[in-house]
Amino acid sequence: MSRIGKLPISIPSGVTVTLDEKTNVVTVKGPKGELSQYVDPSIKMENKDGQITFSVDENSPVDAKQKHAFHGLYRSLVNNMVIGVSEGYKKTLELVGVGYRVSNQGNLIEFSLGYTHPIFIQLPAEVKVESKSERNQNPILILESCDKQLLGLICAKIRSFRKPEPYKGKGVLFQGEVIRRKSGKTAAAK
C-alpha cells in the first residue's frame, strides 16, 4: 500500500466533496471555487465522518504496482483540490535584471525581459494576477488560484521566458529562491 494513499483527508467546513459513481469524477466545491478530477476505477473512495479515505480495489484488472501508484496519486490530487478550494494557492515571481519590467491589465500580462519586443501572456479566468513595481526593487508578480496544477503550469511558462542563469543571477525566479552562482572566466595567465 502507498504510505501517502493511506492518510485520510479531513474536509474543512464550507467544503463539499462528491463522487459520481458512473463517471468516477470527484467534484470539490468551496469558497474559493470548484474543481473536478477523474479517479481511476481501481481506487475506491469513501467519504464519512468529515474524512475522505482511499483504498485499492484488489479485484480490478490493473497491475498491482500501478494500483499502488494510483493510490498515492489520486489521494494527493484530491487533497490539493480540498486545500485549493478552502485556502487557495499563491506563487510570487521576481524579475531580476536591469530593465526587466512587468505590468498587467486584468489577466493580460506584459513582460519586458531584455528582448527587442515585449512578451504578452493571457491567463485563464481562474488565476488572479497582481504586479508590483517599486523604485530600487525588483518587479514582483503575484499569482493566486485554487488549482495547484494550473498555477504551477503558468509559473513554469513564465519562468521559461528568462530562466535564471548562474553567472549574473538574472532571470525570472520565485521569491526567496537562491541561485547557485558560478564564477566566470578568470584572466589568462601570461
Buried (B, 14 or more C-beta within 10 A) or exposed (E): EBEEBEBBBEBEEEBEBEBEEEEBEBBBBBEBBEBEBEBBEBBBBEBEEEEBBBEBEEEBEBEEEEBBBBBBBBBBBBBBBBBBBBEBBEBBBBBBBEEBBBBBEEBEBBBBBEEEEEBEBEBEEBBBBEBEBEEEEBBBBBBBBBBBBBBBEBBEEBBEBBEBBEEBBBBBBEEEEEBEEEEEEEEEEE
